[in-house]
Amino acid sequence: MSAIIHHYLRLVLLKASPQDMPASSVLLMILVFFYFILALINASSINNISSSLLHSVIDIAMLFIFTHVLLRDKKQRINQTLNAFIGVGLVIGILHTLSSLFTSANQDPQDVSMLTQLIFFMIFIWVVVVYGHIIRCATEVNMSVACAISLGYIILNVMVLVSLSGFLKT
């Protein structure tokens, strides 16, 4: 277990690649379960439970669809790439959740400090870079193209989830 965690930490630091892990469907299901729980916890801070459930399912479904479309010509890489996306999503998601708890413990949600905004922006940029690294390894494009694809996916994901949240509140 510690070897798996160590791999995802190395992946977040761009010192490993998705193909360094086996294409395990069992590992993928375990990661998806924990990713779903973390997404549910994060979404429930701003939504009711039913909206949070839907939000989490849509988030995971979009990642699966994105990966299948991205690797439509390299199907043998899908499991490893999904494992990488979900694994680093867990690592970064835990860091994001902890930083959210730390920075918002004594703050009014309307009064987010410049430091808090900077921390979240740095996490966002790092997610773009790490996802770009995974995309680069999976598709063999250069890093700038991979980061552009990563940024496009993240923006699309946020737009869909924000639209969904707005739709559910009406």
N, CA and C atoms as an extended XYZ file, in Angstrom:
510
Properties=species:S:1:pos:R:3:atomname:S:1:resname:S:1:resid:I:1 pbc="F F F"
N         0.821       -1.198        0.000 N   MET     1
C         0.000        0.000        0.000 CA  MET     1
C         0.859        1.255        0.000 C   MET     1
N         1.916        1.255        0.796 N   SER     2
C         2.770        2.442        0.839 CA  SER     2
C         3.472        2.658       -0.496 C   SER     2
N         3.747        1.585       -1.232 N   ALA     3
C         4.366        1.726       -2.559 CA  ALA     3
C         3.415        2.434       -3.523 C   ALA     3
N         2.133        2.146       -3.405 N   ILE     4
C         1.137        2.792       -4.264 CA  ILE     4
C         1.046        4.276       -3.930 C   ILE     4
N         0.953        4.588       -2.654 N   ILE     5
C         0.891        5.994       -2.224 CA  ILE     5
C         2.162        6.719       -2.666 C   ILE     5
N         3.296        6.077       -2.469 N   HIS     6
C         4.569        6.672       -2.875 CA  HIS     6
C         4.587        6.949       -4.379 C   HIS     6
N         4.033        6.030       -5.169 N   HIS     7
C         3.980        6.237       -6.620 CA  HIS     7
C         3.171        7.488       -6.961 C   HIS     7
N         2.014        7.661       -6.340 N   TYR     8
C         1.176        8.816       -6.660 CA  TYR     8
C         1.800       10.114       -6.174 C   TYR     8
N         2.498       10.069       -5.067 N   LEU     9
C         3.236       11.256       -4.619 CA  LEU     9
C         4.326       11.607       -5.635 C   LEU     9
N         5.029       10.588       -6.133 N   ARG    10
C         6.059       10.824       -7.158 CA  ARG    10
C         5.430       11.325       -8.461 C   ARG    10
N         4.251       10.850       -8.778 N   LEU    11
C         3.549       11.309       -9.977 CA  LEU    11
C         3.158       12.780       -9.841 C   LEU    11
N         2.693       13.166       -8.657 N   VAL    12
C         2.340       14.566       -8.401 CA  VAL    12
C         3.572       15.470       -8.519 C   VAL    12
N         4.729       14.925       -8.187 N   LEU    13
C         5.982       15.683       -8.275 CA  LEU    13
C         6.659       15.535       -9.641 C   LEU    13
N         5.974       14.896      -10.591 N   LEU    14
C         6.446       14.692      -11.963 CA  LEU    14
C         7.693       13.811      -12.040 C   LEU    14
N         7.867       12.942      -11.053 N   LYS    15
C         9.030       12.051      -11.014 CA  LYS    15
C         8.671       10.617      -11.390 C   LYS    15
N         7.427       10.376      -11.727 N   ALA    16
C         6.970        9.057      -12.154 CA  ALA    16
C         6.013        9.263      -13.323 C   ALA    16
N         5.634        8.185      -13.958 N   SER    17
C         4.679        8.279      -15.055 CA  SER    17
C         3.608        7.204      -14.893 C   SER    17
N         2.486        7.367      -15.574 N   PRO    18
C         1.394        6.389      -15.428 CA  PRO    18
C         1.813        4.970      -15.764 C   PRO    18
N         2.687        4.809      -16.728 N   GLN    19
C         3.076        3.464      -17.148 CA  GLN    19
C         3.975        2.752      -16.143 C   GLN    19
N         4.369        3.437      -15.061 N   ASP    20
C         5.160        2.800      -14.010 CA  ASP    20
C         4.307        1.902      -13.110 C   ASP    20
N         2.999        1.982      -13.252 N   MET    21
C         2.077        1.164      -12.456 CA  MET    21
C         1.373        0.166      -13.357 C   MET    21
N         0.958       -0.961      -12.792 N   PRO    22
C         0.201       -1.918      -13.612 CA  PRO    22
C        -1.187       -1.369      -13.948 C   PRO    22
N        -1.757       -1.844      -15.033 N   ALA    23
C        -3.094       -1.420      -15.455 CA  ALA    23
C        -4.130       -2.237      -14.689 C   ALA    23
N        -4.247       -1.998      -13.412 N   SER    24
C        -5.095       -2.798      -12.538 CA  SER    24
C        -6.511       -2.228      -12.430 C   SER    24
N        -7.486       -3.045      -12.822 N   SER    25
C        -8.891       -2.639      -12.682 CA  SER    25
C        -9.318       -2.606      -11.222 C   SER    25
N        -8.752       -3.501      -10.414 N   VAL    26
C        -9.081       -3.525       -8.982 CA  VAL    26
C        -8.580       -2.242       -8.314 C   VAL    26
N        -7.341       -1.863       -8.606 N   LEU    27
C        -6.802       -0.616       -8.058 CA  LEU    27
C        -7.638        0.569       -8.515 C   LEU    27
N        -8.046        0.563       -9.774 N   LEU    28
C        -8.869        1.651      -10.298 CA  LEU    28
C       -10.176        1.770       -9.516 C   LEU    28
N       -10.842        0.661       -9.240 N   MET    29
C       -12.109        0.699       -8.504 CA  MET    29
C       -11.900        1.207       -7.064 C   MET    29
N       -10.813        0.807       -6.440 N   ILE    30
C       -10.506        1.295       -5.085 CA  ILE    30
C       -10.262        2.799       -5.115 C   ILE    30
N        -9.472        3.246       -6.093 N   LEU    31
C        -9.190        4.676       -6.214 CA  LEU    31
C       -10.463        5.467       -6.493 C   LEU    31
N       -11.311        4.929       -7.382 N   VAL    32
C       -12.575        5.620       -7.707 CA  VAL    32
C       -13.438        5.749       -6.463 C   VAL    32
N       -13.499        4.709       -5.648 N   PHE    33
C       -14.286        4.761       -4.415 CA  PHE    33
C       -13.807        5.900       -3.517 C   PHE    33
N       -12.511        5.962       -3.266 N   PHE    34
C       -11.985        7.010       -2.390 CA  PHE    34
C       -12.083        8.392       -3.026 C   PHE    34
N       -11.903        8.466       -4.337 N   TYR    35
C       -12.056        9.734       -5.048 CA  TYR    35
C       -13.503       10.223       -4.932 C   TYR    35
N       -14.440        9.299       -5.072 N   PHE    36
C       -15.861        9.639       -4.945 CA  PHE    36
C       -16.161       10.182       -3.546 C   PHE    36
N       -15.647        9.517       -2.524 N   ILE    37
C       -15.869        9.976       -1.148 CA  ILE    37
C       -15.295       11.379       -0.947 C   ILE    37
N       -14.073       11.610       -1.435 N   LEU    38
C       -13.452       12.927       -1.295 CA  LEU    38
C       -14.231       13.979       -2.074 C   LEU    38
N       -14.654       13.655       -3.288 N   ALA    39
C       -15.455       14.596       -4.084 CA  ALA    39
C       -16.777       14.895       -3.391 C   ALA    39
N       -17.368       13.889       -2.789 N   LEU    40
C       -18.616       14.068       -2.042 CA  LEU    40
C       -18.416       15.001       -0.850 C   LEU    40
N       -17.343       14.812       -0.125 N   ILE    41
C       -17.036       15.675        1.023 CA  ILE    41
C       -16.842       17.115        0.556 C   ILE    41
N       -16.063       17.299       -0.498 N   ASN    42
C       -15.809       18.656       -0.991 CA  ASN    42
C       -17.070       19.306       -1.544 C   ASN    42
N       -17.867       18.563       -2.286 N   ALA    43
C       -19.088       19.123       -2.866 CA  ALA    43
C       -20.125       19.423       -1.793 C   ALA    43
N       -20.151       18.635       -0.722 N   SER    44
C       -21.158       18.848        0.319 CA  SER    44
C       -20.906       20.123        1.126 C   SER    44
N       -19.722       20.704        0.981 N   SER    45
C       -19.467       21.966        1.679 CA  SER    45
C       -20.234       23.117        1.029 C   SER    45
N       -20.683       22.930       -0.226 N   ILE    46
C       -21.432       23.999       -0.897 CA  ILE    46
C       -22.792       23.545       -1.435 C   ILE    46
N       -23.080       22.255       -1.388 N   ASN    47
C       -24.336       21.717       -1.923 CA  ASN    47
C       -25.025       20.835       -0.884 C   ASN    47
N       -26.306       20.531       -1.140 N   ASN    48
C       -26.984       19.538       -0.308 CA  ASN    48
C       -26.509       18.150       -0.729 C   ASN    48
N       -26.902       17.131       -0.006 N   ILE    49
C       -26.351       15.792       -0.223 CA  ILE    49
C       -26.707       15.218       -1.592 C   ILE    49
N       -27.938       15.423       -2.056 N   SER    50
C       -28.309       14.865       -3.362 CA  SER    50
C       -27.549       15.564       -4.488 C   SER    50
N       -27.401       16.874       -4.384 N   SER    51
C       -26.611       17.603       -5.377 CA  SER    51
C       -25.152       17.184       -5.324 C   SER    51
N       -24.639       16.948       -4.123 N   SER    52
C       -23.251       16.521       -3.952 CA  SER    52
C       -23.015       15.149       -4.568 C   SER    52
N       -23.968       14.251       -4.386 N   LEU    53
C       -23.863       12.917       -4.988 CA  LEU    53
C       -23.803       13.014       -6.511 C   LEU    53
N       -24.715       13.785       -7.068 N   LEU    54
C       -24.757       13.951       -8.521 CA  LEU    54
C       -23.476       14.632       -9.014 C   LEU    54
N       -23.041       15.655       -8.311 N   HIS    55
C       -21.813       16.380       -8.641 CA  HIS    55
C       -20.622       15.418       -8.696 C   HIS    55
N       -20.510       14.550       -7.709 N   SER    56
C       -19.394       13.607       -7.636 CA  SER    56
C       -19.447       12.578       -8.756 C   SER    56
N       -20.634       12.075       -9.045 N   VAL    57
C       -20.794       11.095      -10.127 CA  VAL    57
C       -20.459       11.730      -11.477 C   VAL    57
N       -20.929       12.947      -11.710 N   ILE    58
C       -20.652       13.640      -12.973 CA  ILE    58
C       -19.159       13.907      -13.113 C   ILE    58
N       -18.510       14.310      -12.028 N   ASP    59
C       -17.064       14.572      -12.047 CA  ASP    59
C       -16.294       13.321      -12.483 C   ASP    59
N       -16.616       12.195      -11.897 N   ILE    60
C       -15.933       10.936      -12.239 CA  ILE    60
C       -16.286       10.504      -13.662 C   ILE    60
N       -17.548       10.637      -14.035 N   ALA    61
C       -17.964       10.247      -15.388 CA  ALA    61
C       -17.242       11.084      -16.443 C   ALA    61
N       -17.092       12.372      -16.175 N   MET    62
C       -16.388       13.235      -17.131 CA  MET    62
C       -14.927       12.817      -17.279 C   MET    62
N       -14.300       12.433      -16.186 N   LEU    63
C       -12.907       11.993      -16.247 CA  LEU    63
C       -12.779       10.703      -17.061 C   LEU    63
N       -13.728        9.783      -16.870 N   PHE    64
C       -13.713        8.541      -17.647 CA  PHE    64
C       -13.936        8.833      -19.131 C   PHE    64
N       -14.902        9.674      -19.444 N   ILE    65
C       -15.192       10.014      -20.837 CA  ILE    65
C       -14.001       10.720      -21.476 C   ILE    65
N       -13.448       11.704      -20.765 N   PHE    66
C       -12.284       12.433      -21.266 CA  PHE    66
C       -11.135       11.478      -21.579 C   PHE    66
N       -10.841       10.576      -20.663 N   THR    67
C        -9.722        9.650      -20.848 CA  THR    67
C        -9.984        8.711      -22.022 C   THR    67
N       -11.209        8.226      -22.150 N   HIS    68
C       -11.529        7.325      -23.273 CA  HIS    68
C       -11.445        8.062      -24.616 C   HIS    68
N       -11.898        9.314      -24.652 N   VAL    69
C       -11.798       10.089      -25.898 CA  VAL    69
C       -10.331       10.410      -26.194 C   VAL    69
N        -9.597       10.822      -25.182 N   LEU    70
C        -8.184       11.162      -25.346 CA  LEU    70
C        -7.376        9.980      -25.872 C   LEU    70
N        -7.689        8.793      -25.387 N   LEU    71
C        -6.907        7.599      -25.730 CA  LEU    71
C        -7.667        6.640      -26.646 C   LEU    71
N        -8.554        7.155      -27.459 N   ARG    72
C        -9.360        6.298      -28.325 CA  ARG    72
C        -8.494        5.452      -29.260 C   ARG    72
N        -7.299        5.933      -29.603 N   ASP    73
C        -6.401        5.160      -30.471 CA  ASP    73
C        -5.339        4.398      -29.684 C   ASP    73
N        -5.342        4.527      -28.372 N   LYS    74
C        -4.349        3.856      -27.513 CA  LYS    74
C        -5.067        3.208      -26.335 C   LYS    74
N        -5.999        2.353      -26.638 N   LYS    75
C        -6.866        1.757      -25.616 CA  LYS    75
C        -6.101        1.009      -24.530 C   LYS    75
N        -4.923        0.489      -24.850 N   GLN    76
C        -4.134       -0.250      -23.869 CA  GLN    76
C        -3.638        0.664      -22.740 C   GLN    76
N        -3.701        1.968      -22.922 N   ARG    77
C        -3.212        2.907      -21.901 CA  ARG    77
C        -4.330        3.478      -21.026 C   ARG    77
N        -5.557        3.125      -21.291 N   ILE    78
C        -6.686        3.746      -20.591 CA  ILE    78
C        -6.646        3.485      -19.090 C   ILE    78
N        -6.508        2.228      -18.660 N   ASN    79
C        -6.521        1.926      -17.219 CA  ASN    79
C        -5.398        2.618      -16.467 C   ASN    79
N        -4.186        2.572      -17.022 N   GLN    80
C        -3.068        3.227      -16.343 CA  GLN    80
C        -3.286        4.728      -16.255 C   GLN    80
N        -3.796        5.309      -17.316 N   THR    81
C        -4.028        6.761      -17.325 CA  THR    81
C        -5.141        7.137      -16.351 C   THR    81
N        -6.220        6.364      -16.335 N   LEU    82
C        -7.289        6.623      -15.359 CA  LEU    82
C        -6.771        6.462      -13.930 C   LEU    82
N        -5.993        5.413      -13.693 N   ASN    83
C        -5.386        5.228      -12.368 CA  ASN    83
C        -4.552        6.451      -11.985 C   ASN    83
N        -3.796        6.962      -12.947 N   ALA    84
C        -2.961        8.137      -12.679 CA  ALA    84
C        -3.817        9.366      -12.377 C   ALA    84
N        -4.820        9.637      -13.215 N   PHE    85
C        -5.687       10.795      -12.985 CA  PHE    85
C        -6.380       10.714      -11.619 C   PHE    85
N        -6.965        9.561      -11.324 N   ILE    86
C        -7.699        9.399      -10.072 CA  ILE    86
C        -6.739        9.450       -8.876 C   ILE    86
N        -5.591        8.790       -8.987 N   GLY    87
C        -4.614        8.774       -7.893 CA  GLY    87
C        -4.081       10.156       -7.568 C   GLY    87
N        -3.682       10.906       -8.598 N   VAL    88
C        -3.188       12.260       -8.322 CA  VAL    88
C        -4.336       13.176       -7.923 C   VAL    88
N        -5.523       12.895       -8.438 N   GLY    89
C        -6.699       13.657       -8.004 CA  GLY    89
C        -6.951       13.494       -6.512 C   GLY    89
N        -6.735       12.290       -6.029 N   LEU    90
C        -6.861       12.039       -4.587 CA  LEU    90
C        -5.803       12.790       -3.790 C   LEU    90
N        -4.552       12.687       -4.223 N   VAL    91
C        -3.464       13.360       -3.503 CA  VAL    91
C        -3.694       14.872       -3.471 C   VAL    91
N        -3.940       15.448       -4.644 N   ILE    92
C        -4.136       16.898       -4.712 CA  ILE    92
C        -5.447       17.287       -4.043 C   ILE    92
N        -6.464       16.446       -4.175 N   GLY    93
C        -7.748       16.725       -3.519 CA  GLY    93
C        -7.630       16.755       -2.008 C   GLY    93
N        -6.839       15.851       -1.463 N   ILE    94
C        -6.607       15.846       -0.007 CA  ILE    94
C        -5.871       17.111        0.401 C   ILE    94
N        -4.846       17.489       -0.363 N   LEU    95
C        -4.121       18.731       -0.072 CA  LEU    95
C        -5.046       19.943       -0.159 C   LEU    95
N        -5.891       19.955       -1.179 N   HIS    96
C        -6.847       21.062       -1.345 CA  HIS    96
C        -7.830       21.115       -0.175 C   HIS    96
N        -8.345       19.953        0.199 N   THR    97
C        -9.295       19.902        1.309 CA  THR    97
C        -8.653       20.376        2.607 C   THR    97
N        -7.446       19.905        2.863 N   LEU    98
C        -6.738       20.334        4.077 CA  LEU    98
C        -6.447       21.828        4.050 C   LEU    98
N        -6.032       22.350        2.902 N   SER    99
C        -5.762       23.788        2.830 CA  SER    99
C        -7.055       24.585        2.961 C   SER    99
N        -8.159       24.046        2.451 N   SER   100
C        -9.459       24.719        2.620 CA  SER   100
C        -9.855       24.779        4.090 C   SER   100
N        -9.673       23.666        4.774 N   LEU   101
C       -10.003       23.636        6.201 CA  LEU   101
C        -9.107       24.579        6.993 C   LEU   101
N        -7.829       24.581        6.663 N   PHE   102
C        -6.867       25.422        7.362 CA  PHE   102
C        -7.129       26.909        7.127 C   PHE   102
N        -7.400       27.277        5.871 N   THR   103
C        -7.565       28.693        5.550 CA  THR   103
C        -8.943       29.228        5.896 C   THR   103
N        -9.958       28.356        5.953 N   SER   104
C       -11.302       28.854        6.219 CA  SER   104
C       -11.744       28.651        7.662 C   SER   104
N       -10.886       28.090        8.495 N   ALA   105
C       -11.269       27.804        9.876 CA  ALA   105
C       -11.685       29.067       10.624 C   ALA   105
N       -11.007       30.155       10.373 N   ASN   106
C       -11.291       31.392       11.109 CA  ASN   106
C       -11.719       32.523       10.193 C   ASN   106
N       -12.226       32.193        9.014 N   GLN   107
C       -12.602       33.234        8.067 CA  GLN   107
C       -14.063       33.131        7.681 C   GLN   107
N       -14.631       34.291        7.441 N   ASP   108
C       -15.947       34.365        6.834 CA  ASP   108
C       -15.774       33.997        5.359 C   ASP   108
N       -16.625       33.124        4.803 N   PRO   109
C       -16.454       32.711        3.405 CA  PRO   109
C       -16.404       33.887        2.420 C   PRO   109
N       -17.013       35.005        2.783 N   GLN   110
C       -16.998       36.179        1.915 CA  GLN   110
C       -15.683       36.951        2.003 C   GLN   110
N       -14.883       36.634        3.008 N   ASP   111
C       -13.647       37.368        3.254 CA  ASP   111
C       -12.439       36.444        3.073 C   ASP   111
N       -12.214       36.038        1.816 N   VAL   112
C       -11.102       35.145        1.520 CA  VAL   112
C        -9.854       35.998        1.291 C   VAL   112
N        -8.814       35.701        2.030 N   SER   113
C        -7.600       36.507        1.959 CA  SER   113
C        -6.859       36.315        0.641 C   SER   113
N        -5.986       37.243        0.367 N   MET   114
C        -5.157       37.164       -0.833 CA  MET   114
C        -4.250       35.928       -0.777 C   MET   114
N        -3.762       35.596        0.406 N   LEU   115
C        -2.920       34.408        0.566 CA  LEU   115
C        -3.705       33.143        0.220 C   LEU   115
N        -4.939       33.058        0.683 N   THR   116
C        -5.790       31.907        0.378 CA  THR   116
C        -6.020       31.805       -1.123 C   THR   116
N        -6.309       32.921       -1.760 N   GLN   117
C        -6.512       32.920       -3.207 CA  GLN   117
C        -5.245       32.480       -3.931 C   GLN   117
N        -4.098       32.934       -3.462 N   LEU   118
C        -2.832       32.548       -4.061 CA  LEU   118
C        -2.574       31.046       -3.906 C   LEU   118
N        -2.870       30.504       -2.732 N   ILE   119
C        -2.695       29.065       -2.489 CA  ILE   119
C        -3.575       28.259       -3.443 C   ILE   119
N        -4.841       28.648       -3.578 N   PHE   120
C        -5.742       27.919       -4.467 CA  PHE   120
C        -5.334       28.067       -5.930 C   PHE   120
N        -4.826       29.239       -6.305 N   PHE   121
C        -4.353       29.432       -7.677 CA  PHE   121
C        -3.137       28.547       -7.953 C   PHE   121
N        -2.233       28.451       -6.985 N   MET   122
C        -1.051       27.599       -7.142 CA  MET   122
C        -1.455       26.127       -7.252 C   MET   122
N        -2.445       25.707       -6.476 N   ILE   123
C        -2.943       24.330       -6.582 CA  ILE   123
C        -3.545       24.104       -7.965 C   ILE   123
N        -4.314       25.078       -8.445 N   PHE   124
C        -4.920       24.974       -9.775 CA  PHE   124
C        -3.848       24.817      -10.858 C   PHE   124
N        -2.816       25.663      -10.810 N   ILE   125
C        -1.736       25.589      -11.795 CA  ILE   125
C        -1.032       24.234      -11.700 C   ILE   125
N        -0.814       23.756      -10.478 N   TRP   126
C        -0.138       22.471      -10.323 CA  TRP   126
C        -0.987       21.331      -10.877 C   TRP   126
N        -2.296       21.393      -10.697 N   VAL   127
C        -3.182       20.370      -11.266 CA  VAL   127
C        -3.061       20.376      -12.793 C   VAL   127
N        -3.049       21.558      -13.391 N   VAL   128
C        -2.896       21.660      -14.847 CA  VAL   128
C        -1.587       21.003      -15.287 C   VAL   128
N        -0.502       21.288      -14.571 N   VAL   129
C         0.811       20.738      -14.926 CA  VAL   129
C         0.842       19.217      -14.723 C   VAL   129
N         0.328       18.737      -13.598 N   VAL   130
C         0.363       17.296      -13.318 CA  VAL   130
C        -0.527       16.543      -14.309 C   VAL   130
N        -1.731       17.039      -14.560 N   TYR   131
C        -2.578       16.405      -15.571 CA  TYR   131
C        -1.900       16.472      -16.942 C   TYR   131
N        -1.239       17.599      -17.226 N   GLY   132
C        -0.495       17.723      -18.475 CA  GLY   132
C         0.596       16.666      -18.573 C   GLY   132
N         1.289       16.422      -17.479 N   HIS   133
C         2.333       15.393      -17.436 CA  HIS   133
C         1.731       14.012      -17.750 C   HIS   133
N         0.592       13.719      -17.156 N   ILE   134
C        -0.071       12.434      -17.403 CA  ILE   134
C        -0.495       12.333      -18.869 C   ILE   134
N        -1.067       13.400      -19.398 N   ILE   135
C        -1.494       13.413      -20.797 CA  ILE   135
C        -0.291       13.258      -21.725 C   ILE   135
N         0.804       13.931      -21.402 N   ARG   136
C         2.025       13.831      -22.209 CA  ARG   136
C         2.529       12.388      -22.247 C   ARG   136
N         2.555       11.763      -21.084 N   CYS   137
C         3.022       10.367      -21.021 CA  CYS   137
C         2.087        9.424      -21.782 C   CYS   137
N         0.787        9.672      -21.699 N   ALA   138
C        -0.190        8.762      -22.314 CA  ALA   138
C        -0.305        8.949      -23.814 C   ALA   138
N        -0.139       10.188      -24.284 N   THR   139
C        -0.394       10.462      -25.701 CA  THR   139
C         0.861       10.764      -26.502 C   THR   139
N         1.979       10.979      -25.803 N   GLU   140
C         3.259       11.276      -26.445 CA  GLU   140
C         3.253       12.597      -27.206 C   GLU   140
N         2.478       13.578      -26.721 N   VAL   141
C         2.555       14.939      -27.263 CA  VAL   141
C         3.524       15.724      -26.396 C   VAL   141
N         3.909       16.929      -26.841 N   ASN   142
C         4.832       17.694      -26.011 CA  ASN   142
C         4.089       18.319      -24.830 C   ASN   142
N         4.851       18.771      -23.850 N   MET   143
C         4.271       19.220      -22.578 CA  MET   143
C         3.360       20.439      -22.745 C   MET   143
N         3.687       21.366      -23.627 N   SER   144
C         2.829       22.539      -23.783 CA  SER   144
C         1.467       22.161      -24.357 C   SER   144
N         1.442       21.252      -25.308 N   VAL   145
C         0.169       20.774      -25.864 CA  VAL   145
C        -0.600       20.012      -24.790 C   VAL   145
N         0.110       19.173      -24.044 N   ALA   146
C        -0.531       18.391      -22.978 CA  ALA   146
C        -1.132       19.308      -21.917 C   ALA   146
N        -0.431       20.380      -21.548 N   CYS   147
C        -0.965       21.319      -20.553 CA  CYS   147
C        -2.160       22.083      -21.107 C   CYS   147
N        -2.145       22.393      -22.400 N   ALA   148
C        -3.301       23.060      -23.020 CA  ALA   148
C        -4.519       22.134      -22.989 C   ALA   148
N        -4.316       20.860      -23.287 N   ILE   149
C        -5.411       19.885      -23.214 CA  ILE   149
C        -5.897       19.772      -21.776 C   ILE   149
N        -4.974       19.703      -20.842 N   SER   150
C        -5.309       19.625      -19.420 CA  SER   150
C        -6.144       20.828      -18.991 C   SER   150
N        -5.689       22.008      -19.354 N   LEU   151
C        -6.418       23.234      -18.998 CA  LEU   151
C        -7.817       23.228      -19.609 C   LEU   151
N        -7.913       22.810      -20.869 N   GLY   152
C        -9.225       22.731      -21.524 CA  GLY   152
C       -10.161       21.775      -20.801 C   GLY   152
N        -9.637       20.613      -20.418 N   TYR   153
C       -10.464       19.644      -19.691 CA  TYR   153
C       -10.918       20.227      -18.349 C   TYR   153
N       -10.012       20.834      -17.610 N   ILE   154
C       -10.354       21.367      -16.281 CA  ILE   154
C       -11.389       22.475      -16.402 C   ILE   154
N       -11.233       23.357      -17.374 N   ILE   155
C       -12.215       24.430      -17.575 CA  ILE   155
C       -13.572       23.840      -17.944 C   ILE   155
N       -13.591       22.871      -18.852 N   LEU   156
C       -14.852       22.217      -19.234 CA  LEU   156
C       -15.496       21.550      -18.024 C   LEU   156
N       -14.700       20.846      -17.232 N   ASN   157
C       -15.202       20.173      -16.035 CA  ASN   157
C       -15.830       21.185      -15.075 C   ASN   157
N       -15.136       22.270      -14.815 N   VAL   158
C       -15.659       23.294      -13.904 CA  VAL   158
C       -16.942       23.907      -14.459 C   VAL   158
N       -16.954       24.200      -15.767 N   MET   159
C       -18.153       24.782      -16.374 CA  MET   159
C       -19.358       23.855      -16.243 C   MET   159
N       -19.155       22.576      -16.508 N   VAL   160
C       -20.254       21.611      -16.400 CA  VAL   160
C       -20.730       21.517      -14.955 C   VAL   160
N       -19.804       21.417      -14.019 N   LEU   161
C       -20.192       21.258      -12.614 CA  LEU   161
C       -20.844       22.517      -12.043 C   LEU   161
N       -20.376       23.698      -12.450 N   VAL   162
C       -20.998       24.953      -12.007 CA  VAL   162
C       -22.384       25.076      -12.629 C   VAL   162
N       -22.508       24.734      -13.914 N   SER   163
C       -23.820       24.778      -14.577 CA  SER   163
C       -24.790       23.809      -13.914 C   SER   163
N       -24.286       22.635      -13.587 N   LEU   164
C       -25.109       21.632      -12.907 CA  LEU   164
C       -25.583       22.161      -11.556 C   LEU   164
N       -24.673       22.780      -10.810 N   SER   165
C       -25.038       23.333       -9.499 CA  SER   165
C       -26.098       24.415       -9.652 C   SER   165
N       -25.948       25.272      -10.666 N   GLY   166
C       -26.944       26.319      -10.917 CA  GLY   166
C       -28.273       25.739      -11.335 C   GLY   166
N       -28.250       24.694      -12.152 N   PHE   167
C       -29.467       24.040      -12.613 CA  PHE   167
C       -30.197       23.383      -11.445 C   PHE   167
N       -29.464       22.757      -10.536 N   LEU   168
C       -30.078       22.059       -9.402 CA  LEU   168
C       -30.681       23.018       -8.385 C   LEU   168
N       -30.150       24.244       -8.323 N   LYS   169
C       -30.669       25.213       -7.350 CA  LYS   169
C       -31.916       25.917       -7.846 C   LYS   169
N       -32.232       25.812       -9.146 N   THR   170
C       -33.419       26.487       -9.669 CA  THR   170
C       -34.631       25.612       -9.584 C   THR   170
